[in-house]
């Protein structure tokens, strides 16, 4: 068996994705999935950036998912939530606004107005040291894990998106994150979008996967799809890498309860 779910799927409400509910369901069936889950970027109360739904659009998001569920195909309701220190109470409030199946924690912002994966900020990788950027990212990523707000965390080594990696053994970044995952019993994803980015590598790196497998950290495999064509993309590679690292199962969610299934 392979990874038969795809839980990190964005909708057009994020302003950088495309596809109708029916198109996503058809794509999931073609990819051989048994379940799909939408997890668009969480709304903020104030205007925050140009790649998430507004708060008053949340009902439209629920309608999108309801339309997908009307197909009869199993559809999970999730949300990808930006972890930003000081804004945890807003995530807690969002958590009570719907019958979520899972909440994903992710780190994009290293500082106000600086989303590390946004190409318009590429200049920062030459203005600042790559090591400093990774230091800040992983500090926030570990806080995200330990916040207790999320069922799993997204794209663990996102700052490599454009190919920027510090010198030396990167396990110095991975080991504290894996320890945080183990101590909090939080899962993480293999995110295949990295294969479609300049990094040309899954998020996270194989060394991270191996450390996580050795520690028994629950795993889910996702596409981070922004169009129906990306549903299930790279899953064969991801499943092979997971098995190489020592994984024999992945997890699914329903109403924030985790279920292990054979990989």
Secondary structure as UniProt FT lines:
FT   STRAND          5..9
FT   HELIX           12..14
FT   HELIX           21..30
FT   TURN            31..32
FT   STRAND          35..41
FT   HELIX           55..57
FT   HELIX           58..69
FT   TURN            70..71
FT   STRAND          75..82
FT   TURN            85..86
FT   HELIX           88..95
FT   STRAND          102..106
FT   STRAND          109..111
FT   TURN            112..113
FT   STRAND          114..115
FT   TURN            116..117
FT   HELIX           119..121
FT   TURN            122..123
FT   HELIX           124..127
FT   HELIX           130..146
FT   STRAND          152..153
FT   TURN            156..157
FT   HELIX           158..160
FT   TURN            161..162
FT   HELIX           171..184
FT   STRAND          187..191
FT   HELIX           192..196
FT   TURN            198..199
FT   HELIX           206..214
FT   TURN            215..216
FT   STRAND          219..222
FT   HELIX           228..230
FT   TURN            231..234
FT   HELIX           235..245
FT   STRAND          249..254
FT   TURN            255..256
FT   STRAND          257..262
//
